[in-house]
């Protein structure tokens, strides 16, 4: 059984975005962790750290630099690979109905808030009619309901702005 933390030349080439033949040449002199005879060829397997370290040193020796440029390119390649993987996972989760598109959440949330605000606005009228409270108390209650409705609106807007990076594009 092979060690999953070891990388073949093909797997390294795919991960690093390099041609496998060029990578095999660049890895000459790097001691593989494992070698296996497969038919007429020899498969060499490396740890990712050993292979990348060897490539950086080889690049530094051939260009006369400290190798940082190659490291940044490799870091960028790894970052892009992770972003692609995350995007694929999100797409798969959405297709599997594990995620709900934000637009659908916004529509449902808006309907709930609209219903709740409608109820809040009816409270003063209901209390005036059913309990016979004075006009002054109804006005005071209406002011409190209006203030709380506005506070709720401001809180929702602040959360939406935080969620979408401050553009306020959500409805």
Order of alpha helices (4+ residues) and beta strands (2+ residues): beta-alpha-alpha-beta-beta-alpha-alpha-alpha-alpha
